[in-house]
Amino acid sequence: MMRAAQAEPAGPAGIVPALIAEAQRIADEDVDINRRMGAHGAALIQDGFNILTHCNAGSLATVDYGTALAVVRVAHEQGKRLHVWSTRRAPPPGSQADRLGADAGRHPHDPHRRQRRRPPAAHRSRDIVLVGSDRTAANGDVANKIGTYKLAVLARRTACPFTRWCPLDRRPVAAERDDIPIEERDAREVTHVDGCQIAPTACRC
């Protein structure tokens, strides 16, 4: 966006239209990338598949198609009958992950989705696990929402394919897993719900 502004020959009067045009180009490119990524993934999905996803990898994560859910969207558009289970990390009720996870399943083109806080006990009945990637290291290591590693271990234990989806053009933020910066959030996200304290004052998160 900065390059688009600096390259605008019309000066200040042309910067706003230039930025709008560049933003639209970036959005259109993102839609195209994710749709094509979904088409690659849809080749792995068979009619009648039970799919397990984790957290928010839909249209709220990237433009329109999403990442892991792009695979679901395209497979659904191909007429494949799917049942999608969505898990997420376990925050207090009504917090961000709950709202985003629920909203991701409201898209009119998504098949039936069922929300769960914990990985389904009947993990063996899942045909494939699809997750996104919050951060991808240069060597391919992935950092994603809390609970992703647990699903990966369960998938391997039960011989269920586990796949992660993100655009190749995302620049690595680290060389390998241990170099990926870990975000530290406000402890009130787990000690409070809607402003009401639910944990002892001395609790440290």
Beta strands, then each sheet from edge to edge (+ up, - down):
strand 1: 50-54
strand 2: 83-87
strand 3: 113-116
strand 4: 128-131
strand 5: 135-136
strand 6: 142-143
strand 7: 162-164
strand 8: 192-193
strand 9: 196-197
sheet 1: 3+ 2+ 1+ 4+ 7+
sheet 2: 5+ 6-
sheet 3: 8+ 9-
end
